[in-house]
Amino acid sequence: QPLITVSFFEALERVQAVHANCRLLLRGNHRRAGLALMDRMSGLQEKAYESLCRWVQTGMSLNDGGEGEGEGDDSLLHRAIAALRTRPVLLKYCAEEVASARHNS
């Protein structure tokens, strides 16, 4: 299971900021560098969102709705879901997997 902490979300926010700033490079004389950076940041973002989805699935299945979850875990779960909202297809998949796991248990 991926390790999801506050630092994970800080890193994800930084990657998103770098990705957004690459647009400035595309407007100038550094298009090749801008495209290369955007491609790398996109890859990192996708890996992060996939990790979040797996973490939410595992956490929700193990905790069966939050029993025994600490306040910090609850806060991280809210941040994870908020981040996944930017990827609606992945959020839907994640929610369906959690629902299926709960139904089958």
N, C-alpha and C positions, 0 to 999 in steps of 0.2 A: 504494500500500500504506500502511495506517495506521502511524504511528510509535508503537511500543510500547516503553516504557521503564519503569523503576522508578516514575517519576512518574505514569505512566498508572495503575498498580496502586494507588498511594497515592490518586489522585483517585477511582478506582472505589470504594475502601474508604470514602472520605469520603462519596460519594454514597449508598452503602448505609447508612451511619450516619445521615445526614440523613433518609433514607427511613424508617428504623426509628424515629427520634425524632419523626416526624410523628404517630405514634400517640398521643403525649402531647397534641398539639394537638387530635386528634379527641375525646379524652376531656373536654376542657375546653370553653371558650366560643369556641374558635377553629377550629371545624370546617371552615369554608369555606377558611381559609388552609391548614389541614392537608391537605385534599383537593387543593388547587391545588399545594402543594409535593410531595405524594406523586405526583401525576400527572407533574409535571416531572421528578422524580427517576427515576420508572419509565421515562420516555422516554430519559433520559440513560443509564440502566443498559442498556436494550435496544441503544442505539447502541454502547455500549462492548462488549457481548458480541458483537455482529455484527462489530465491528472486530477483536476477538480471534480470532474464527473465521476471518476472511479472512487475518489475519496468520499464524495457524498453518498454514492451507492453503498460502499462498504460501511461507512459510519452509520447510515440510516438502517441498514440491515442488521448490524451488530447491536445497535442500541434499541431497535424495535420501537422507534417513535420517540426516542430521546430519553428513555429511562437511564438514570445514572450519568447523564451528560453533564459536564461541568459548565459553568457560565462562560468560560473562555471558548469551549468547544461550540457552544450555541452561537456565540458571536462569530466565530469562524465559519460556521455553517451558513449563517445569514450572509456573510461576505461572499461565500462561494456561490450561493444561489444568485445573489445580485450580479456577480461577475458572469455567471452562466447565462443570465438574461440577455447578454449581448450576442449570444449564440443560441437563438431560439430552437433550432433543430437539435442541438446537443442537449439543451435543457429538457426538451420534451423526451428525448431518448432516456436521459438520466431519470426523470420522473417515472417513466413507464417501467424501467428496470427496478426501481425501488418499490413501486406498487406491485409488480409481479413477484418480487422476492418476499414481500410481506404477505401476499395472498397465498403463496406456496408454503409459508412457514406455519 
